[in-house]
Amino acid sequence: MTRSLAGAADDSGAGRTLLEKLEEIVAIGSFTWHPRDPALLVADELSLRDVRTRLTPTGGNLPQSLVHESAGRIARGELEAIAVVGAEAMYAHALARREGRRVDWVTQGEDVATPAMVGEDRIPFTPEEYRQGLTLPIEVYPLFENARRARRGWSINEHRERVGRLWANFAQVAATNPHAWLRDAPSAEMIITPSPTNRMVAFPYTKLMVANQPVDMGACFIMTSYELAQSLGVADELMVFPQSGADANDHWFVSERPTLEDSPAMAAIWRSLCEVGVDVDALVHLDLYSCFPTVVQTACDVLGIDPLDASRIPTVTGGLTFGGGPGNNYVTHSIATMVERLRDDPTSQGLVSALGWFSTKHAWGTYATSPPAHGFRWRSAQAEVDALPRAVCVIEDGAVTVETYTVTHERDGSPRRLIAAARRDDGRRVWCHSLDAVLATYAEAEELIGRRARVRDGILTLD
């Protein structure tokens, strides 16, 4: 984080002078390193004094949301310069565990005060979701992906081929990104085919279809007022301006969402951006959050663009699989890369989307190299989402129709658990699962969505 922040200051041309103007440093919460105040450690390392510090909870949306918040504060005259920093070392952490070594990372004593948090850290799942095995993103997002397949009438093989093409396009972008973690550009066939190095993680996702968490990556961005940047001699051609932004959460619990293959929050956010003048055709550069293929496809649906269009691949980094998925901090990398793209193409505009938890928390923002004609404009789309109906979830035995499902796998590739959402005839949702390896194997070859079944004590059996 320290190297990234110093590098950002040097990149501006203002160097140390810019660092000394920082009034606040926000650290993106790490998955592997938990000092009491990581932003304070960065400030101390750079000998910066009288700098406020904050820390974020869990949420991949937070770097983009912080752009929105900071732009508003700067516009209102509440501060002039703020830095957002983040880094992960999950690769190093995993390596140390394999080698039986302790990581020798800096810590802080109990006398260090806990910094202010950026929002609250809520539990993202219900007790029943947890009981059925829905505790990690890799157990939830495949449910969305498979629901999307069924809604569009694709066969399992047709769907797998489409997702492979989408992710192969992302891999091609990563191959040209000097900061990407994986730059070997595997083919669509390699991406979708399970192998000893590309195991099935949760149907239909292989290892090369999911966020690549074990990476060592850091990134930072600095935001200032235009006047301060000018006074420090930052060249106009280096400046990139936030233009507009919008935030919203989908219904917090997956159980409450009326459908599982789309995102009303994404749609509401895009409508909000269109209301302030954003035109999809003007967005030459896109970085759509890409923890899993389903959310890229959903965002493309909302934007009205083809996710498989190789002439408009919706990432500037290569995405969280190939560019790298450093925990909560990926979007800091996509923002930094978007700045580089816009500097190279100064008449264009860009959009960065971000999300957290189970496609729950969303933030989208647009960027350009010229100041926004009417100042930075931000909208909350939350009221529109909150007005939507909520599904009713019950714990109840009886006849059901399978709504969506996935099969999670052990590290050796064998099936572990089939997890399903099903609907009673009156529309109420029921979570269920099966540990039957025969059924799990069948479910990866034959469509279960729409099949009649029965649930007893949370266990699914087909009719």
C-alpha positions in Angstrom: 0.0 0.0 0.0 2.8 2.4 0.8 4.6 1.7 -2.5 1.3 2.2 -4.4 0.6 5.5 -2.6 4.1 6.9 -3.2 3.9 5.8 -6.8 0.5 7.5 -7.3 2.0 10.8 -5.9 5.0 10.4 -8.2 2.8 9.6 -11.2 1.0 13.0 -10.6 4.2 14.9 -10.9 3.7 16.5 -7.5 5.4 13.8 -5.5 6.0 14.4 -1.8 4.2 17.7 -1.9 1.0 15.9 -2.8 1.4 13.3 -0.1 1.8 16.1 2.5 -1.5 17.6 1.3 -3.4 14.4 2.2 -6.0 15.0 4.8 -7.4 11.4 4.9 -6.2 7.9 4.0 -8.8 5.1 3.7 -7.6 1.5 3.8 -9.6 -1.2 2.1 -10.0 -4.0 4.6 -7.7 -7.0 4.0 -8.7 -10.7 4.1 -5.3 -11.8 5.4 -3.8 -8.9 7.4 -5.6 -7.3 10.3 -3.8 -4.6 12.1 -6.0 -2.2 14.1 -5.4 0.7 11.7 -3.6 -0.2 8.5 -4.0 3.3 7.0 -2.1 4.7 10.1 0.7 2.3 9.3 0.9 3.7 5.8 0.9 7.2 7.0 3.6 6.5 9.5 5.7 4.7 6.9 5.5 7.8 4.7 6.1 10.2 7.7 2.7 11.8 7.2 1.3 13.6 10.2 -2.2 14.8 11.1 -3.9 12.5 8.6 -7.3 11.1 9.4 -7.6 7.3 8.8 -10.5 5.0 8.1 -11.0 1.3 7.3 -13.6 -0.5 5.2 -15.5 -3.6 6.1 -16.2 -6.4 3.6 -17.4 -5.3 0.2 -15.9 -5.1 -3.3 -18.2 -2.1 -4.0 -16.3 0.1 -1.5 -13.5 1.5 -3.7 -16.1 2.9 -6.2 -18.4 4.0 -3.4 -15.5 5.9 -1.9 -15.0 7.7 -5.2 -18.6 8.9 -4.9 -18.4 9.9 -1.3 -15.0 11.6 -1.8 -16.2 13.6 -4.8 -19.2 14.8 -2.9 -17.0 15.9 0.1 -14.5 17.6 -2.1 -17.3 19.4 -4.0 -18.8 20.6 -0.8 -15.4 21.9 0.4 -15.1 19.4 3.3 -11.7 18.3 2.2 -9.2 18.7 -0.6 -7.2 15.5 -0.8 -7.9 11.9 0.1 -6.2 8.6 -0.8 -7.7 5.1 -1.0 -5.2 2.3 -0.6 -5.5 -1.4 -0.5 -3.4 -4.6 -0.9 -3.6 -8.3 -0.4 -0.9 -11.0 0.1 -3.1 -14.1 -0.1 -0.6 -15.9 -2.3 2.3 -15.3 0.1 0.0 -16.3 3.0 -0.9 -19.6 1.4 2.7 -20.2 0.5 3.7 -19.7 4.1 1.1 -22.1 5.3 2.2 -24.8 2.9 5.8 -24.4 4.0 4.9 -24.3 7.7 6.2 -20.8 8.2 4.7 -17.8 10.1 4.3 -14.6 8.2 6.3 -11.8 9.6 3.9 -8.9 9.0 3.8 -5.7 10.9 1.2 -5.5 13.7 0.0 -2.8 16.1 -0.5 -2.8 19.8 -3.8 -2.6 21.7 -3.0 1.0 22.5 -3.7 1.9 18.8 -7.3 3.2 18.4 -9.6 1.5 16.0 -10.3 3.9 13.1 -13.7 5.0 11.9 -15.3 2.4 9.7 -16.7 3.1 6.2 -20.3 1.9 6.8 -21.4 -1.2 8.7 -20.5 -4.8 8.2 -23.7 -6.8 8.1 -24.1 -10.6 8.1 -24.9 -11.5 4.4 -26.9 -14.7 4.9 -29.9 -16.0 6.9 -29.6 -18.9 9.3 -31.4 -21.2 6.8 -29.1 -20.2 3.9 -26.1 -21.0 6.2 -27.6 -24.3 7.2 -28.0 -25.3 3.6 -24.4 -24.5 2.8 -24.6 -21.0 1.3 -21.8 -19.3 3.2 -19.3 -18.3 0.5 -19.6 -16.5 -2.9 -18.6 -19.6 -4.8 -21.6 -21.4 -3.3 -24.1 -18.6 -4.3 -23.1 -17.1 -7.6 -23.4 -20.4 -9.5 -27.1 -20.4 -8.5 -27.5 -17.1 -10.3 -25.5 -18.4 -13.3 -27.6 -21.6 -13.7 -30.9 -19.6 -13.2 -29.7 -17.4 -16.1 -29.1 -20.4 -18.3 -32.6 -21.8 -17.7 -34.3 -18.4 -18.1 -32.7 -18.0 -21.5 -33.4 -21.6 -22.7 -29.8 -22.6 -23.2 -28.7 -26.2 -22.8 -25.9 -26.9 -20.3 -23.4 -27.3 -23.1 -24.6 -24.1 -25.0 -24.3 -22.2 -21.7 -20.8 -23.6 -20.9 -19.6 -22.6 -24.4 -20.9 -19.0 -24.0 -19.3 -18.6 -20.6 -16.0 -19.9 -21.9 -16.0 -17.4 -24.8 -16.8 -14.6 -22.4 -13.9 -15.5 -20.0 -11.5 -16.1 -22.9 -12.1 -12.5 -24.0 -11.2 -11.4 -20.5 -8.1 -13.5 -20.6 -7.0 -11.8 -23.8 -7.2 -8.4 -22.1 -5.2 -9.7 -19.1 -2.5 -10.8 -21.5 -1.9 -7.2 -22.4 -2.0 -5.9 -18.8 1.5 -5.8 -17.3 0.0 -5.8 -13.8 -2.3 -8.9 -14.4 -1.7 -12.0 -12.3 -2.4 -14.5 -15.1 -1.2 -13.5 -18.6 -1.2 -16.8 -20.4 -4.6 -16.3 -22.1 -6.1 -19.8 -21.9 -8.6 -20.7 -24.6 -12.3 -21.0 -24.0 -12.0 -24.8 -24.2 -9.3 -24.8 -21.5 -11.3 -22.5 -19.3 -14.5 -24.7 -19.3 -12.8 -28.1 -19.2 -12.1 -29.6 -15.8 -8.5 -30.8 -15.4 -6.0 -31.5 -12.7 -5.0 -27.8 -12.8 -8.5 -26.5 -13.5 -10.8 -28.4 -11.2 -14.5 -28.0 -11.0 -15.2 -25.7 -8.1 -19.0 -25.3 -8.1 -21.0 -26.2 -11.2 -20.8 -24.7 -13.8 -17.6 -22.9 -12.6 -14.2 -24.3 -12.9 -11.2 -22.7 -11.2 -10.6 -20.5 -14.3 -14.1 -19.1 -14.0 -13.9 -17.7 -10.5 -12.2 -14.8 -8.7 -8.5 -15.5 -8.3 -8.1 -14.7 -4.6 -4.5 -16.0 -3.8 -2.7 -13.0 -5.3 -0.2 -10.5 -4.0 -1.4 -7.2 -5.4 -1.7 -3.6 -4.2 -3.2 -0.4 -5.7 -4.1 3.1 -4.7 -5.8 6.3 -6.1 -5.6 9.9 -4.9 -8.5 12.3 -5.3 -8.1 16.1 -4.9 -10.0 19.2 -5.8 -9.2 20.6 -9.2 -7.8 23.7 -7.7 -5.4 21.8 -5.5 -4.2 19.7 -8.4 -3.6 22.9 -10.4 -1.7 24.6 -7.6 0.6 21.5 -7.3 1.4 21.6 -11.0 -0.4 18.4 -12.0 -0.5 18.5 -15.7 -4.0 18.7 -17.3 -3.3 15.6 -19.4 -2.8 13.5 -16.3 -6.1 14.5 -14.7 -9.2 12.2 -14.8 -12.5 13.4 -13.4 -15.3 11.4 -11.9 -18.4 12.4 -13.8 -21.3 10.7 -12.2 -22.1 7.8 -9.9 -24.9 5.8 -8.3 -25.2 3.2 -5.5 -27.9 0.7 -4.4 -28.2 -2.6 -2.7 -30.3 -5.5 -3.9 -32.5 -7.1 -1.3 -29.9 -8.0 1.4 -30.7 -11.7 1.7 -30.7 -13.8 -1.4 -33.8 -15.6 0.0 -35.8 -12.4 -0.4 -34.9 -11.7 -4.0 -37.9 -12.3 -6.4 -35.7 -13.8 -9.1 -32.1 -15.1 -8.9 -30.8 -14.4 -12.4 -30.9 -10.6 -12.5 -30.1 -7.5 -10.4 -32.8 -4.9 -9.9 -30.2 -2.7 -8.2 -28.0 -2.7 -11.3 -30.9 -1.8 -13.4 -32.0 1.0 -11.0 -28.4 2.3 -10.9 -28.2 2.4 -14.7 -31.5 4.3 -15.0 -30.2 6.8 -12.5 -27.0 7.3 -14.5 -29.0 7.7 -17.7 -31.1 10.4 -16.0 -28.0 12.5 -15.5 -27.0 12.1 -19.1 -24.8 9.0 -19.3 -25.0 7.4 -22.8 -23.8 3.8 -23.2 -22.5 4.5 -26.7 -20.1 7.1 -25.3 -18.6 4.6 -22.8 -15.7 3.4 -24.8 -13.9 1.8 -21.8 -15.7 -0.5 -19.4 -14.7 -2.4 -16.3 -17.6 -4.5 -15.2 -17.1 -6.3 -11.9 -16.2 -9.8 -12.7 -15.9 -12.1 -9.7 -18.0 -14.6 -11.7 -19.3 -14.6 -15.2 -22.9 -14.2 -14.2 -22.5 -10.6 -12.9 -20.8 -9.5 -16.1 -23.7 -10.9 -18.1 -26.2 -9.2 -15.9 -24.5 -5.8 -16.2 -24.3 -6.2 -20.0 -28.0 -7.0 -20.1 -28.6 -3.8 -18.1 -26.4 -1.7 -20.4 -27.9 -3.3 -23.5 -24.6 -4.6 -24.9 -23.4 -8.0 -26.1 -21.1 -9.6 -23.4 -19.5 -11.7 -26.1 -18.6 -8.9 -28.4 -14.8 -9.2 -28.8 -14.6 -5.6 -30.1 -16.0 -4.3 -26.8 -14.7 -6.5 -24.1 -16.1 -5.1 -20.8 -12.8 -5.1 -18.8 -9.7 -3.0 -18.7 -7.7 -5.3 -16.4 -8.7 -8.8 -17.5 -11.1 -9.2 -14.5 -10.8 -10.9 -11.2 -9.8 -14.3 -12.6 -7.0 -13.2 -14.8 -6.2 -9.7 -13.8 -6.4 -10.9 -10.2 -9.0 -10.7 -7.4 -7.3 -9.2 -4.4 -10.2 -9.4 -2.0 -12.1 -6.2 -1.4 -9.5 -4.2 -3.4 -10.0 -5.3 -7.0 -11.9 -2.1 -8.0 -9.0 0.1 -6.8 -7.0 -1.7 -9.5 -9.8 -1.2 -12.1 -10.1 2.5 -11.2 -6.3 2.9 -11.5 -6.3 1.1 -14.9 -9.3 3.1 -16.1 -7.3 6.3 -15.4 -4.5 5.0 -17.6 -6.9 4.0 -20.4 -8.5 7.4 -20.4 -5.2 9.3 -20.4 -4.2 7.3 -23.5 -7.6 8.0 -25.1 -8.5 11.5 -23.8 -11.6 12.1 -25.8 -13.3 8.9 -24.4 -15.4 8.1 -21.4 -15.3 5.1 -19.1 -17.5 3.2 -16.6 -16.5 1.2 -13.6 -19.0 -1.1 -11.8 -18.4 -2.7 -8.4 -20.3 -5.0 -6.1 -20.0 -6.7 -2.8 -21.1 -9.9 -1.1 -23.6 -12.0 -3.1 -24.2 -9.4 -5.8 -25.7 -7.4 -3.0 -24.0 -4.0 -2.8 -23.5 -2.1 -6.0 -21.7 1.0 -7.1 -21.3 2.3 -10.7 -19.3 5.4 -11.7 -18.3 7.2 -14.9 -15.0 8.9 -15.7 -13.5 11.3 -18.3 -10.5 13.5 -18.8 -12.5 16.7 -18.8 -14.4 18.2 -15.8 -18.1 17.3 -15.8 -20.1 20.2 -17.3 -22.6 20.3 -14.4 -20.3 19.1 -11.6 -20.1 15.5 -10.2 -23.6 14.1 -9.9 -24.5 11.2 -7.6 -27.8 9.3 -7.1 -29.0 6.7 -4.7 -31.2 4.2 -6.4 -32.1 2.5 -3.1 -35.7 3.7 -2.8 -36.5 2.1 -6.2 -35.1 -1.2 -5.2 -36.7 -1.2 -1.7 -40.1 -0.7 -3.3 -39.8 -4.0 -5.1 -41.6 -7.2 -3.7 -39.7 -9.7 -1.6 -39.8 -13.4 -2.0 -41.1 -15.4 1.0 -38.8 -18.2 2.1 -40.0 -21.1 4.3 -38.7 -24.2 5.9 -41.3 -26.7 4.9 -41.5 -30.3 3.6 -43.5 -31.2 0.5 -43.6 -31.0 -3.3 -41.5 -28.3 -5.0 -40.2 -27.2 -8.4 -36.5 -26.7 -8.7 -35.7 -23.0 -9.2 -31.9 -23.2 -9.5 -29.1 -25.2 -8.2 -25.3 -25.9 -8.1 -23.0 -28.7 -7.1 -20.0 -27.8 -5.0 -16.9 -29.9 -5.3 -14.0 -31.1 -3.1 -10.5 -30.1 -4.0 -9.9 -33.5 -5.6 -12.8 -32.7 -8.0 -15.4 -35.1 -6.5 -18.9 -33.7 -5.9 -19.6 -32.6 -2.4 -23.1 -31.1 -2.1 -26.0 -30.3 -4.4 -27.5 -27.0 -3.2 -30.9 -25.9 -4.6 -33.5 -23.2 -4.4 -37.0 -24.6 -5.0 -40.5 -23.1 -5.1 -43.7 -24.4 -3.5 -46.7 -24.3 -5.8 -47.8 -21.1 -4.1 -44.5 -19.5 -5.0 -42.8 -19.6 -1.6 -39.0 -20.4 -1.8 -37.5 -23.4 0.0 -33.7 -24.0 0.3 -32.6 -27.6 0.2 -29.6 -29.8 -0.6 -28.5 -33.4 -1.3 -25.3 -35.3 -0.5 -26.2 -38.0 -3.1 -23.2 -38.2 -5.4 -25.2 -39.9 -8.1 -27.7 -37.1 -8.2 -25.0 -34.5 -8.1 -23.3 -36.1 -11.1 -26.6 -36.3 -12.9 -27.3 -32.6 -12.2 -24.2 -31.5 -14.1 -25.2 -33.4 -17.2 -29.0 -33.0 -17.2 -31.1 -29.9 -16.5 -32.8 -29.9 -13.0 -34.4 -26.5 -13.2 -38.1 -26.9 -13.7 -38.1 -30.5 -12.5 -40.6 -31.6 -9.9 -39.1 -32.8 -6.6 -39.8 -33.3 -2.9 -38.1 -31.8 0.1 -38.0 -33.6 3.5 -36.0 -32.2 6.4 -34.1 -30.0 3.9 -33.1 -32.9 1.7 -34.0 -32.8 -2.0 -35.1 -35.8 -4.0 -36.4 -35.8 -7.6 -39.8 -37.2 -8.4 
